[in-house]
Amino acid sequence: MFKTRLISGILLVIAALLTIISGGYVLFVTLLCVSLIGMQELYKAMGVHKEQTGLLELAGYLGALLYYGAVLLDFERYGMMAILLALVLLMFVYVFTYPKYNANQVMAAFFGVAYVAGMLSFILLTRNLPDGKFLVWLIFLCSWGCDTCAYCVGMLIGKHKMAPVLSPKKSVEGAVGGVVGAALLGVIYAAATQGAMLEYAVICGVGALISMVGDLAASAIKRNQGIKDYGKLIPGHGGILDRFDSVIFTAPVIYYLAKMILGL
């Protein structure tokens, strides 16, 4: 299992490097595909997707496509409009096929658009910022860096449970170590790329804190739905949402922190 997980992780990092360095349409298409796959995983978990793809599920995918079209045109101008249009589209299906779908399914379908497609798109939006070719890596640095540092510190000195019911293995000490470790990684990355050390440290520290919420949120959904993993797409890791659970939360945070703190 460890060997499979390691190989999958290496391939995943290589794919991320190639697409993010390329940016532009390559990253756009990649994130769109990843978002649609992630949405399907969530829809299966939340009961939107049954044995066959239904009209409500298709409306969710169409909403994601509309949103990504808005991102491509002008996120600041059309992004919110596209999200609201996706909601109207889902409600249209809900009303005119009633009582085929219940309200919980409709809310889950909209949640998929906002949570998966909407939040993952901030990887592209961050990449498109001034100096975005450097800033975009802060998303993964604070997410995966926090996870690694938290695991190591937690294994060494972790005693106080952070969320004993939801995730018994996570400790308060590990969480502190993850945030501090991510901030230090931010400083190191700033030194390597001639970035602003203090600002990068703050961005990574806050991003790491939020990434833990993202990780726990994804775990909570799985617990509620009685599943172990969202999918089996990535051997040893699970599905898209299993691997990108913290990145989903971190991407928008890094985008807005970069704009506020760095004045972009």
Secondary structure, 3 states (H helix, E strand, C coil): CHHHHHHHHHHHHHHHHHHHHHCHHHHHHHHHHHHHHHHHHHHHHHCCCCCCCCHHHHHHHHHHHHHHHHHHHHHHHHHHHHHHHHHHHHHHHHHHCCCCCCHHHHHHHHHHHHHHHHHHHHHHHHHCCCCHHHHCHHHHHHHHHHHHHHHHHHHHHCCCEEECCCEEEEEHHHHHHHHHHHHHHHHHHHHHHCCCHHHHHHHHHHHHHHHHHHHHHHHHHHHHHCCCCCCCCECCCECHHHHHHHHHHHHHHHHHHHHHHCCC
